[in-house]
Amino acid sequence: RPYRPQTNGMAERFNRRLAEALRGHPASGKNAGRNRFTDHAQRDAFLFNFVELYNQTRLLCLDHKAPAELLAKLSGHNTKAGMLGENS
C-alpha cells in the first residue's frame, strides 16, 4: 500500500537492485566512463527487461510473492484503473 514506511523501504530496495544491475552492465560508447548504453533504445530495453524480471521475482519481504502478483490484487488510486476511473 502506498504512503507507508514499508512501501518506502520496498522502493529503496528496488532502487538498490537496479543500481546493482546497472553496475553489472558494461560501459560502452565514447563516454564509457559515464554512459553504460550507446543510445536511449538500448537503455530503455535494459530497463524494461529489468522491471519485467523484478516484477516476476518472488521476494521474501512480500511473503514469497511476486510484486506483479500482489499488484494485480489491488484496486484504488495506486493502479491505472484507480487513477483513470473504472470506465477509462
BELNORCOR-V242532 format. One record per residue. RES is the residue in one small letter. BURIAL is I if it has 9 or more other C-alpha atoms within 8 Angstrom, else O. Layout:
res={RES/RES}
burial={BURIAL/BURIAL}
This chain:
res={r/p/y/r/p/q/t/n/g/m/a/e/r/f/n/r/r/l/a/e/a/l/r/g/h/p/a/s/g/k/n/a/g/r/n/r/f/t/d/h/a/q/r/d/a/f/l/f/n/f/v/e/l/y/n/q/t/r/l/l/c/l/d/h/k/a/p/a/e/l/l/a/k/l/s/g/h/n/t/k/a/g/m/l/g/e/n/s}
burial={O/O/O/O/O/O/I/I/O/O/O/O/O/O/O/O/O/I/O/O/O/O/O/O/O/O/I/I/I/O/O/I/O/O/I/I/I/I/O/O/O/I/I/O/O/O/O/O/O/I/O/O/O/O/I/I/I/I/I/O/O/I/O/O/I/I/I/O/I/I/O/O/O/O/I/O/O/O/I/O/I/I/I/O/O/O/O/O}
